Amino acid sequence: MREKLRWGVLGSARIVRKTIPALQETKNGEVVGIASRTEEKAREYADKHGIPQAFGSYEALLASPDIDAVYIPLPNALHLEWILKSLDAGKHVLCEKPLAMSAAECEEIARKADETGLRVMEGFMYRFHPRFEKLQELLAAHAVGKLTFVHVGHSFDAGGDDNIRWYSGLGGGALFDTGCYCVNVSRMVTAQEPSGVAAFGNYRDANDGGLIDTSIAGMLRFPGSATALFDTGVNLERRNFLELTGTEGRLYLDNPFGLLEEDSVLEEHHFGQDTIYHEVKGENHFVRMGEHFADSVLNGTPLRYDLADAANNARVLEALDTAARTPEGASEAKPHSGAGAVVSWSVKGHRDR
């Protein structure tokens, strides 16, 4: 049994500045190769990060017998193609969120993973931070009573027109980039799938044609009577918070999706009583996610969440996107005006661990 998982990285996106050092820091993994569209660019990243092998194409990396698993930070619309190619090449896959652009694509990936016997996981790194372990511990202890409202805000400014988020063909826009976190955490804390959604969006012309959402406000209604409200955007001031309100109290977490290696607090409030501050030790959630995935590959331990979860998350995102783009009332209303509607549907699959 190999002691360390040998990682390869497909692409040199900005996110690898965080993830490559994290994967190198894991106790049970090592980054042995990186690929880019040119060998020169791959070598530049490899030298900067102390990676021994550089590949001038993604195919060359996948053909290497020195690599067990790949981390995929490519644009959203390329995830399906390169996950399937990685599985065909016999590589396990940790892919940046969202796993794919639709529930159907996620289910295709799941079928291929089952056929090959290889591990695939959607990289929601925040789920591995001690803050969320503490949050779920408090929810299980009914610290807020019956959960009634989930409120999430997640936005930042993506900057100039060269950003991939402004290209519809690459899967850009706010909903699938930052909104996927809001949906994922809402589903996680309620431990349910929503029965209906409502959404309103703001749009601009994409660089490659069509319309792309710059910000979205959405609502998820859960069968247990909880409601999640979120707003997200990629052309706004940075905001990042999570608030859970129930019949007995409220929990508040600042910067829930951020990389917090310093100690932080989780606030617990109860009807005018003194605030309880739960101190949480700082951790690099990318490191913990990498170690979890490597342990699953090397030792056969179950993944914390499975591909049914990715498909269900994608299904909700699709419904929100449909709702936000549906004219409300008069047929002449257009998406630019912030049209919105309510969409109901049934969620397939099952809840994971």
C-alpha positions in Angstrom: 0.0 0.0 0.0 1.4 3.4 -1.0 1.9 5.8 1.9 1.3 9.0 -0.1 -1.1 9.9 -2.8 0.7 11.3 -5.9 -1.2 14.3 -7.1 -1.2 15.9 -10.6 -2.8 19.3 -11.2 -4.6 20.1 -14.4 -4.2 23.8 -15.2 -2.6 26.8 -13.5 -5.7 28.8 -12.5 -5.5 31.4 -9.8 -6.9 29.0 -7.2 -3.8 26.7 -7.4 -1.9 29.4 -5.4 -3.9 28.2 -2.4 -4.4 24.5 -3.3 -1.0 23.4 -4.4 0.7 24.5 -1.2 -2.1 22.9 0.7 -1.8 19.6 -1.1 2.0 19.7 -0.5 1.3 20.2 3.2 -0.9 17.1 3.5 0.6 14.2 5.5 -0.6 11.6 3.0 0.0 13.3 -0.3 2.5 15.0 -2.6 2.2 17.0 -5.7 4.4 15.5 -8.4 3.2 17.1 -11.6 1.4 20.1 -13.1 0.1 20.6 -16.6 -0.7 23.7 -18.5 -1.4 24.6 -22.1 2.3 25.1 -22.7 5.2 23.4 -21.2 6.9 26.8 -20.5 3.9 27.9 -18.3 3.8 24.6 -16.6 7.5 24.7 -15.8 7.1 28.2 -14.5 4.5 27.0 -11.9 6.4 23.8 -11.2 9.6 25.7 -10.4 7.8 28.3 -8.3 6.0 25.6 -6.2 8.8 22.9 -6.1 6.9 20.4 -8.3 9.2 17.9 -10.0 7.3 17.4 -13.2 5.8 19.8 -15.7 3.6 18.8 -18.7 2.8 20.8 -21.8 -0.7 19.3 -22.1 -3.3 17.8 -19.8 -3.2 14.6 -21.8 0.5 14.2 -21.1 -0.1 14.5 -17.4 -2.9 11.9 -17.5 -0.7 9.5 -19.3 2.0 9.6 -16.6 2.3 6.5 -14.5 3.7 8.6 -11.7 0.4 10.2 -10.9 -2.5 8.6 -8.9 -5.0 11.4 -8.7 -5.7 14.8 -10.3 -6.9 18.0 -8.9 -9.0 19.9 -11.5 -9.3 23.7 -11.1 -10.3 24.4 -14.7 -13.3 26.6 -15.7 -16.6 25.2 -14.8 -17.7 24.1 -18.3 -14.6 22.0 -18.7 -15.1 19.9 -15.6 -17.1 17.2 -17.2 -14.7 16.6 -20.1 -11.6 16.4 -18.0 -13.1 14.4 -15.1 -14.2 11.7 -17.6 -10.8 11.8 -19.4 -9.1 11.5 -16.0 -11.2 8.5 -15.0 -10.5 6.9 -18.4 -6.8 7.4 -17.6 -7.2 5.6 -14.3 -6.8 8.7 -12.1 -8.9 9.6 -9.0 -10.4 13.1 -9.2 -10.8 16.0 -6.8 -12.6 18.7 -8.7 -13.3 22.3 -7.9 -16.9 23.2 -7.3 -19.3 23.0 -9.1 -18.5 19.4 -10.1 -20.4 20.0 -13.4 -22.9 22.3 -15.0 -26.0 20.1 -14.6 -27.4 17.2 -12.6 -27.3 15.1 -15.7 -23.5 15.7 -16.1 -23.0 14.9 -12.4 -24.9 11.6 -12.9 -22.7 10.8 -15.9 -19.6 11.3 -13.8 -21.1 9.1 -11.1 -21.7 6.3 -13.6 -18.2 6.5 -14.9 -16.8 6.5 -11.4 -18.8 3.4 -10.6 -17.6 1.7 -13.7 -13.9 2.4 -13.0 -14.0 2.0 -9.3 -12.2 5.4 -8.9 -12.9 8.1 -6.3 -14.4 11.5 -7.4 -15.3 14.3 -5.0 -16.6 17.8 -5.5 -14.2 20.2 -3.7 -16.4 22.1 -1.2 -13.4 22.7 1.1 -15.3 24.7 3.7 -17.1 21.5 4.8 -13.8 20.3 6.3 -13.1 23.3 8.5 -13.6 22.8 12.3 -16.0 25.7 12.3 -18.5 23.6 10.4 -17.9 20.5 12.5 -18.8 22.7 15.5 -21.7 24.2 13.8 -23.2 20.8 13.0 -22.5 19.7 16.6 -24.6 22.7 17.9 -27.4 22.0 15.4 -27.5 18.4 16.4 -27.8 19.5 20.1 -30.8 21.7 19.1 -28.9 24.9 20.1 -31.3 27.0 18.0 -34.4 24.8 18.5 -36.3 24.2 15.2 -34.3 25.7 12.4 -36.5 28.3 10.7 -34.3 30.6 8.6 -30.9 30.2 6.9 -29.4 33.4 5.6 -26.2 33.4 3.5 -24.3 36.2 1.8 -21.4 35.5 -0.5 -20.0 38.0 -3.0 -16.8 39.6 -4.3 -15.6 41.6 -7.3 -14.2 39.5 -10.1 -12.6 42.5 -11.8 -11.9 43.1 -15.4 -13.4 41.7 -18.6 -10.6 39.1 -19.0 -12.0 37.1 -16.0 -13.4 33.7 -17.0 -16.5 34.5 -15.0 -17.6 36.8 -17.8 -17.7 34.0 -20.4 -20.9 32.0 -20.6 -19.3 29.3 -22.6 -16.9 28.6 -19.7 -19.7 28.3 -17.2 -19.2 31.8 -15.7 -21.6 34.0 -13.8 -22.4 34.4 -10.1 -24.8 31.5 -9.5 -22.5 28.6 -10.4 -19.4 30.4 -9.0 -20.4 31.7 -5.6 -24.0 30.8 -5.4 -23.2 27.1 -5.4 -21.7 27.6 -1.9 -25.0 29.2 -0.7 -27.0 26.3 -2.0 -24.7 23.7 -0.7 -24.5 25.0 2.9 -28.3 25.5 3.0 -28.9 21.9 2.0 -26.2 20.8 4.5 -27.5 22.6 7.6 -31.1 21.7 6.9 -30.2 18.1 6.0 -33.0 18.2 3.4 -33.5 18.9 -0.3 -35.7 21.9 -1.1 -39.2 21.4 -2.6 -39.2 24.8 -4.4 -37.1 27.8 -5.2 -37.5 31.4 -6.2 -34.8 33.6 -7.7 -34.2 37.1 -9.2 -31.1 37.9 -11.1 -29.1 40.8 -12.6 -27.5 40.2 -16.0 -25.0 41.6 -18.4 -23.8 40.6 -21.9 -21.3 37.8 -21.7 -17.9 38.3 -23.5 -18.7 35.4 -25.8 -22.4 36.2 -26.4 -25.6 35.7 -24.5 -26.4 36.9 -21.0 -24.5 36.1 -17.8 -25.7 36.7 -14.3 -23.7 39.2 -12.2 -25.7 38.7 -9.1 -28.6 36.5 -7.8 -31.0 36.7 -4.9 -32.6 33.4 -4.2 -34.9 31.5 -1.8 -35.1 27.8 -1.0 -38.1 26.3 0.7 -37.6 23.0 2.6 -40.2 20.4 3.5 -39.5 20.8 7.2 -40.7 24.5 6.9 -37.2 26.0 7.0 -36.5 28.7 4.4 -33.0 29.7 3.1 -32.4 33.2 1.8 -29.2 34.0 -0.1 -27.7 36.7 -2.2 -24.5 36.3 -4.2 -22.6 38.2 -6.8 -19.3 38.5 -8.7 -19.4 42.3 -9.2 -20.0 43.4 -5.6 -18.2 44.3 -2.4 -16.8 41.2 -0.6 -19.3 39.7 1.8 -19.2 36.3 3.4 -21.5 35.3 6.3 -23.9 32.6 7.5 -26.7 33.0 10.0 -29.0 30.2 11.2 -32.1 31.3 13.1 -34.4 28.9 15.0 -37.2 28.9 17.6 -34.6 28.9 20.5 -31.8 31.0 19.2 -29.4 32.0 16.5 -25.9 31.0 15.3 -23.7 33.4 13.3 -20.5 32.6 11.4 -18.4 35.3 9.8 -16.4 34.4 6.7 -17.7 30.8 6.5 -16.1 30.0 3.1 -12.9 31.9 3.6 -9.5 30.4 4.4 -9.2 30.9 8.1 -5.9 29.4 9.4 -6.1 31.7 12.5 -8.5 30.9 15.4 -12.0 32.2 15.0 -15.3 32.3 16.8 -18.8 31.0 16.2 -21.5 33.2 17.9 -24.5 31.7 19.7 -27.3 34.1 20.6 -30.4 33.5 22.8 -33.1 36.2 23.3 -31.1 39.0 24.9 -28.8 36.7 26.9 -25.0 37.2 26.8 -23.6 36.0 23.5 -21.8 32.6 23.7 -18.5 32.7 21.7 -17.4 29.2 20.7 -13.7 29.4 19.9 -12.6 27.3 17.0 -9.0 26.4 16.2 -7.7 27.7 12.8 -7.1 25.2 10.1 -6.4 25.1 6.4 -9.5 23.5 5.0 -7.8 22.7 1.7 -5.2 20.6 3.7 -7.9 18.8 5.6 -9.9 18.1 2.4 -6.8 16.8 0.6 -6.0 14.5 3.5 -9.6 13.2 3.6 -9.6 12.5 -0.1 -6.2 10.8 0.0 -7.2 8.7 3.0 -10.2 7.5 1.0 -8.1 6.5 -1.9 -5.3 4.9 0.0 -7.3 3.2 2.8 -10.8 2.9 1.4 -12.5 5.1 4.0 -15.8 6.5 2.8 -15.9 10.0 1.4 -17.7 12.6 3.6 -20.2 13.2 0.9 -20.9 11.4 -2.4 -21.7 12.2 -6.0 -25.4 12.1 -5.3 -24.9 15.3 -3.2 -23.2 17.0 -6.2 -26.1 16.0 -8.5 -28.6 17.3 -6.0 -26.7 20.6 -5.6 -26.6 21.0 -9.4 -30.3 20.3 -9.7 -31.1 23.1 -7.3 -28.7 25.5 -9.1 -30.5 24.6 -12.4 -33.9 25.4 -10.9 -32.6 28.7 -9.5 -31.2 29.6 -12.9 -34.4 28.8 -14.6 -36.4 30.8 -12.1 -34.2 33.8 -12.4 -34.4 33.8 -16.1 -38.2 33.3 -16.2 -40.2 36.5 -16.9 -42.5 37.3 -14.1 -46.0 38.5 -15.1 -45.9 40.2 -18.5 -44.3 38.2 -21.3 -42.3 41.1 -22.4 -40.3 41.2 -19.2 -36.6 40.4 -19.9 -33.8 38.9 -17.8 -32.0 42.3 -17.7 -34.9 43.6 -15.6 -34.4 41.1 -12.8 -37.2 38.8 -13.7 -38.0 35.9 -11.4 -40.3 33.0 -10.7 -41.0 30.1 -8.4 -40.0 26.7 -9.6 -40.9 23.4 -8.0 -39.4 20.0 -8.7 -38.6 16.6 -7.2 -35.0 15.9 -6.1 -33.6 12.5 -7.1 -30.9 10.6 -5.3 -30.4 10.3 -1.5 -28.9 12.3 1.3 -25.2 11.4 1.9 -23.3 11.1 5.1 
